[in-house]
Structure formats: structure tokens, C-alpha cells
Amino acid sequence: MAEVYGDLLFLINMSMDYLCLHLSAKLLHRRISVGRLVAAAALGGVYSVAALLLSVSSPVAFAIDITVCLVMCAVAFWRRGEGIILISGVYVVVSMVLGGIMTAMYNLLNRSGVANQLPAGEDGISAWMFAILAAISGVLALHGGNFFRKSTASRPCKVKIEMFGRRIELDGMCDSGNLMRDPMDGRLVIAVDKVHVESLLGKDTVGKLLSYGDVTDISDERLTRRLRLIPAGTAMGSGILVGISPDKISVCPEGGREREVNALFAIMQTNDGAVLVPSQLMM
């Protein structure tokens, strides 16, 4: 029977969990809290050791694995008003890709004969070799994820916004550069040109909302309760947009299925009537 060192198993799994969580945060443009990532990774490390002591059926073990994954992602990333399923899915995919790349690289080294010339540990791979493979795999996974995300840039979609019994349907574009979020609850923000929302809110109201966030003259309390100030950064500098929480927003990628999303829309002024949808809402 092979001897298992609990402390080494904990450190290896914690390190890999931290790397996977970090890569997931980068790919989804989530703000990273090192303390929360360490706590979530430590939970994964503890579970990797505890799993050796569990004697349960395969379905139960699978259910526990999924639960621990959800809890880890919640510890690392959860914000009020934001689902955790998408983040957990990305984390699982990143973990699978990272593990697959590491396995492929190690098998390649074995076949080339390089691995036989390197110092190995008792289990066939030294700690430093494992660290190098993990680092290289992490870089490849991150760049691969960035390439995939950028490949969805400029992907057309349909956007529907419902508010106060009115609805508008817009032609939008996926924009991986739209990183705007509500600083209060972390919701993503769809940027919509003012010409599209005048029929929804009225031309005078839209004009006031574009006046540097001056909303003091808006008398409709139903609207003022839904307003948010959204920090926005562009090539021209930083500024503030007025975001609005609608009754419902749904997006439908070209050739895809329409689904409701938990997002805001912000009014901006452009020359081409743009509607910019964050790439995260298209996944």
C-alpha cells in the first residue's frame, strides 16, 4: 500500500486550487481578493485529505465533490445578487484543462526521454518539476482562455430590456472590453446608446441622466430608486455613467438561445448607436 503524506497532499491540492481559482478570476474579470482565494484553496486542500478518509458510494462522493466546488467558488467570488453557477463551471473547466495540459506535458517528457534524466521523487515526479509543469500549464490555460474569450468579441446578439411595462429590442455586440460593474452589488452593466432608451424613459429624462449624473430634476421616484452610478474607463479617460436596474434584461447570442441575465444597463452617448454586452453575459 502506498504511503500518503497528508501535509504534502494538502499543499499540492491547495496550490493547484489557488492557481485554478486565480485563472478563473482572470478569465471572468473578477476582482481578486487574495485572502478569499487562499481561504477557498485551503478548503479544497483540506477536502483532498479528508476525502481519503471517506468511505461512501460513488454518487455520494460525486455530490460531495460538487458541493465543495460550489462552496469554494462562493468563498472566493460570491457577491450579493450574483450567481455562482457560471463561476463554478469556469473553475471546473479550468481545472480540467490545467490537469490535462500537465498530464500531456509530463507524458511528452517521458516519451522524449527527458524525464528519465531529471531527478524524481518517490512517486516519480519531484516537487520542483510539478511546480514547473503547473506554472507552464497555468500560462497556457490563461492564454488559451483569453484567446477563446477574444474570439467571441464582436459577436452579434439581441438584447431585450423591459421596464415600467415597456420593452425595447436592440441589436448588440459582445464586448470583452466592457468590464463595468455596479460597485454596490457587482452586477455587470450593458452599455446602451441614448437613442435606444429614449422610447423607454423619455427624451427629457435621458437628457438629464446624461448630464454628468445630475438626477435632481427627475421626479419619478420609481426611476430614481433604480439608478446607480457606474465607474467607467475608456481610451479617453475615466468617468461616471448612470446605470439603471430594469425589470428584466435578456440576451440572445446569434444562433443561440435567449436567456434572462442579472444585469444593469447604462446610458452612454456615441455616434453609432452602440449596444455593448459584456462577454461574461454571453457564456
C-alpha positions as CSV (number, residue, x, y, z in Angstrom):
1,M,0.0,0.0,0.0
2,A,1.4,3.4,-1.0
3,E,2.2,5.8,1.8
4,V,0.4,9.1,1.6
5,Y,1.7,12.3,3.3
6,G,-1.3,14.4,4.3
7,D,0.7,17.6,4.6
8,L,2.2,17.3,1.1
9,L,-1.2,16.3,-0.4
10,F,-2.8,19.3,1.3
11,L,-0.1,21.7,0.0
12,I,-0.2,20.4,-3.6
13,N,-4.0,20.5,-3.8
14,M,-4.2,23.9,-2.2
15,S,-1.6,25.3,-4.6
16,M,-3.5,23.8,-7.6
17,D,-6.8,25.1,-6.3
18,Y,-5.4,28.5,-5.8
19,L,-4.0,28.5,-9.3
20,C,-7.3,27.4,-10.8
21,L,-9.3,30.0,-8.9
22,H,-6.8,32.7,-9.9
23,L,-7.1,31.8,-13.6
24,S,-10.9,31.6,-13.3
25,A,-10.9,35.1,-11.8
26,K,-8.7,36.4,-14.6
27,L,-10.8,34.9,-17.4
28,L,-14.0,36.3,-15.9
29,H,-12.5,39.6,-14.9
30,R,-13.4,39.2,-11.3
31,R,-11.7,41.3,-8.7
32,I,-9.3,39.1,-6.8
33,S,-9.2,39.1,-3.0
34,V,-6.0,37.1,-2.1
35,G,-7.4,36.3,1.4
36,R,-10.6,34.9,-0.1
37,L,-8.7,32.9,-2.7
38,V,-6.4,31.5,0.0
39,A,-9.4,30.5,2.2
40,A,-11.1,28.8,-0.7
41,A,-7.9,27.0,-1.8
42,A,-7.3,25.9,1.8
43,L,-10.8,24.4,1.9
44,G,-10.0,22.5,-1.2
45,G,-6.7,21.3,0.3
46,V,-8.5,20.1,3.5
47,Y,-11.1,18.3,1.5
48,S,-8.5,16.5,-0.6
49,V,-7.1,15.0,2.6
50,A,-10.5,14.3,4.2
51,A,-11.7,12.6,1.0
52,L,-9.1,9.8,1.7
53,L,-10.9,9.0,4.9
54,L,-14.4,9.0,3.5
55,S,-16.0,5.6,2.6
56,V,-19.1,6.4,0.6
57,S,-20.6,5.3,-2.7
58,S,-19.6,7.0,-6.0
59,P,-22.8,9.0,-6.4
60,V,-22.5,10.4,-2.9
61,A,-18.8,11.2,-3.4
62,F,-19.6,13.0,-6.6
63,A,-22.3,15.0,-4.9
64,I,-19.9,16.0,-2.1
65,D,-17.3,17.0,-4.8
66,I,-19.8,19.3,-6.5
67,T,-20.9,20.8,-3.2
68,V,-17.3,21.5,-2.1
69,C,-16.6,23.1,-5.6
70,L,-19.7,25.4,-5.2
71,V,-18.7,26.3,-1.6
72,M,-15.1,27.1,-2.7
73,C,-16.2,29.3,-5.5
74,A,-18.7,31.1,-3.2
75,V,-15.9,31.7,-0.7
76,A,-13.6,33.1,-3.4
77,F,-16.0,35.1,-5.5
78,W,-19.6,35.4,-4.3
79,R,-21.2,38.9,-4.2
80,R,-24.8,39.7,-3.4
81,G,-27.1,39.5,-6.4
82,E,-24.6,37.4,-8.5
83,G,-25.0,33.7,-9.2
84,I,-22.2,31.3,-8.6
85,I,-23.0,28.6,-11.1
86,L,-21.2,30.2,-14.0
87,I,-18.0,30.8,-11.9
88,S,-18.1,27.2,-10.7
89,G,-18.4,26.0,-14.3
90,V,-15.4,28.0,-15.4
91,Y,-13.4,26.8,-12.4
92,V,-14.2,23.2,-13.3
93,V,-13.2,23.7,-16.9
94,V,-10.0,25.5,-15.9
95,S,-9.2,22.6,-13.5
96,M,-9.8,20.0,-16.2
97,V,-7.7,22.0,-18.8
98,L,-4.9,22.6,-16.4
99,G,-4.8,18.9,-15.3
100,G,-4.9,17.8,-19.0
101,I,-2.1,20.1,-20.0
102,M,0.1,18.9,-17.1
103,T,-0.5,15.3,-17.9
104,A,0.2,15.8,-21.6
105,M,3.4,17.7,-20.9
106,Y,4.6,15.0,-18.5
107,N,3.8,12.2,-20.9
108,L,5.6,14.2,-23.7
109,L,8.7,14.4,-21.4
110,N,8.5,10.7,-20.7
111,R,8.3,9.8,-24.4
112,S,11.2,12.1,-25.3
113,G,13.3,10.5,-22.6
114,V,13.9,13.9,-20.8
115,A,12.0,12.9,-17.7
116,N,14.4,9.9,-17.2
117,Q,17.3,12.3,-16.9
118,L,15.7,14.5,-14.3
119,P,15.7,14.0,-10.6
120,A,12.5,12.4,-9.4
121,G,10.7,12.0,-6.1
122,E,9.4,8.8,-4.6
123,D,6.2,9.0,-6.7
124,G,8.0,9.6,-10.0
125,I,8.0,13.4,-10.2
126,S,9.8,15.8,-8.0
127,A,8.1,18.8,-6.3
128,W,10.0,21.3,-8.4
129,M,9.1,19.5,-11.6
130,F,5.5,19.5,-10.5
131,A,5.7,23.3,-9.8
132,I,7.3,24.0,-13.3
133,L,4.6,21.9,-15.1
134,A,1.9,23.7,-13.1
135,A,3.3,27.2,-13.9
136,I,3.6,26.4,-17.6
137,S,0.2,24.8,-17.7
138,G,-1.3,27.8,-16.0
139,V,0.2,30.2,-18.5
140,L,-1.1,28.1,-21.4
141,A,-4.6,27.8,-19.9
142,L,-4.8,31.5,-19.3
143,H,-3.7,32.5,-22.8
144,G,-6.0,29.8,-24.2
145,G,-8.9,31.2,-22.3
146,N,-8.1,34.7,-23.3
147,F,-8.0,33.6,-27.0
148,F,-11.4,31.9,-26.6
149,R,-12.9,34.9,-24.9
150,K,-11.5,37.3,-27.5
151,S,-12.8,35.1,-30.3
152,T,-16.3,36.0,-29.1
153,A,-15.6,39.7,-29.4
154,S,-17.9,41.5,-31.8
155,R,-20.2,38.5,-31.8
156,P,-23.7,39.9,-32.5
157,C,-26.6,39.4,-30.2
158,K,-30.1,40.5,-29.4
159,V,-30.9,42.4,-26.2
160,K,-34.3,42.9,-24.7
161,I,-35.0,45.4,-21.9
162,E,-38.3,45.6,-20.0
163,M,-39.2,48.4,-17.6
164,F,-42.4,50.0,-16.4
165,G,-44.5,48.0,-18.8
166,R,-42.4,48.9,-21.9
167,R,-40.0,46.8,-23.8
168,I,-37.3,47.6,-26.3
169,E,-35.4,45.1,-28.5
170,L,-31.9,46.0,-29.6
171,D,-29.1,44.7,-31.7
172,G,-26.0,44.4,-29.6
173,M,-22.4,43.3,-29.8
174,C,-20.3,41.2,-27.4
175,D,-17.6,43.4,-26.0
176,S,-14.8,41.7,-24.0
177,G,-13.5,45.2,-23.1
178,N,-16.7,46.1,-21.2
179,L,-15.7,45.5,-17.6
180,M,-18.2,47.8,-16.0
181,R,-19.9,46.6,-12.8
182,D,-22.2,48.1,-10.2
183,P,-19.8,48.8,-7.3
184,M,-22.6,48.1,-4.8
185,D,-23.6,44.5,-5.8
186,G,-21.2,43.6,-8.6
187,R,-23.8,43.2,-11.4
188,L,-22.5,43.5,-14.9
189,V,-23.5,46.5,-17.0
190,I,-24.7,46.6,-20.6
191,A,-23.8,49.9,-22.2
192,V,-26.6,51.3,-24.4
193,D,-26.6,54.4,-26.6
194,K,-29.1,57.0,-25.5
195,V,-31.1,56.9,-28.8
196,H,-32.3,53.4,-27.9
197,V,-33.7,54.2,-24.4
198,E,-35.4,57.5,-25.2
199,S,-38.5,55.4,-26.1
200,L,-38.2,53.6,-22.8
201,L,-37.6,56.5,-20.5
202,G,-38.4,59.6,-22.5
203,K,-36.1,62.0,-24.2
204,D,-36.1,64.6,-21.5
205,T,-35.3,62.1,-18.8
206,V,-32.5,60.6,-20.8
207,G,-31.0,64.0,-21.3
208,K,-31.0,64.6,-17.6
209,L,-29.4,61.3,-16.9
210,L,-26.6,62.2,-19.4
211,S,-25.9,65.5,-17.6
212,Y,-23.0,64.1,-15.6
213,G,-25.3,62.0,-13.4
214,D,-27.4,65.0,-12.4
215,V,-30.7,63.4,-11.5
216,T,-32.0,66.0,-9.1
217,D,-34.7,67.2,-11.5
218,I,-36.2,63.7,-12.1
219,S,-39.5,63.5,-10.2
220,D,-40.3,59.8,-10.9
221,E,-39.4,58.0,-7.7
222,R,-39.8,54.6,-9.4
223,L,-36.9,55.6,-11.6
224,T,-34.7,57.3,-9.0
225,R,-34.8,54.2,-6.8
226,R,-33.3,52.2,-9.7
227,L,-30.4,54.5,-10.5
228,R,-26.7,53.5,-9.9
229,L,-23.5,55.4,-10.6
230,I,-21.2,53.2,-12.6
231,P,-17.4,54.0,-12.8
232,A,-16.4,53.7,-16.5
233,G,-12.9,53.7,-18.0
234,T,-12.4,54.3,-21.7
235,A,-9.5,55.2,-24.0
236,M,-10.4,58.8,-23.4
237,G,-10.1,58.5,-19.7
238,S,-12.4,57.6,-16.8
239,G,-15.8,58.9,-15.9
240,I,-19.2,58.1,-14.4
241,L,-22.2,56.6,-16.2
242,V,-25.7,56.3,-14.9
243,G,-26.8,52.7,-14.6
244,I,-30.4,51.6,-14.3
245,S,-31.8,48.4,-12.8
246,P,-34.6,47.3,-15.2
247,D,-37.5,44.9,-14.6
248,K,-35.9,42.4,-16.9
249,I,-32.9,42.0,-19.3
250,S,-32.4,39.1,-21.6
251,V,-29.7,38.4,-24.2
252,C,-29.7,36.1,-27.1
253,P,-26.3,35.4,-29.0
254,E,-26.6,34.9,-32.7
255,G,-27.6,31.3,-33.3
256,G,-28.1,30.8,-29.5
257,R,-30.9,30.7,-27.0
258,E,-32.4,33.7,-25.3
259,R,-31.9,33.8,-21.5
260,E,-32.6,36.3,-18.8
261,V,-29.5,37.8,-17.1
262,N,-29.0,39.7,-13.8
263,A,-27.5,42.9,-15.2
264,L,-28.0,46.7,-15.4
265,F,-27.9,48.9,-18.4
266,A,-26.0,52.2,-18.5
267,I,-26.8,55.2,-20.8
268,M,-24.0,56.5,-23.0
269,Q,-23.7,58.8,-26.0
270,T,-22.0,57.5,-29.2
271,N,-22.1,58.3,-32.8
272,D,-23.1,54.8,-33.9
273,G,-25.9,53.7,-31.6
274,A,-23.8,51.0,-30.0
275,V,-25.1,48.4,-27.5
276,L,-22.1,46.7,-25.8
277,V,-22.7,43.5,-23.9
278,P,-20.1,42.2,-21.5
279,S,-18.6,38.9,-22.8
280,Q,-19.4,37.2,-19.4
281,L,-23.1,37.5,-20.1
282,M,-22.7,35.6,-23.4
283,M,-21.2,32.5,-21.8
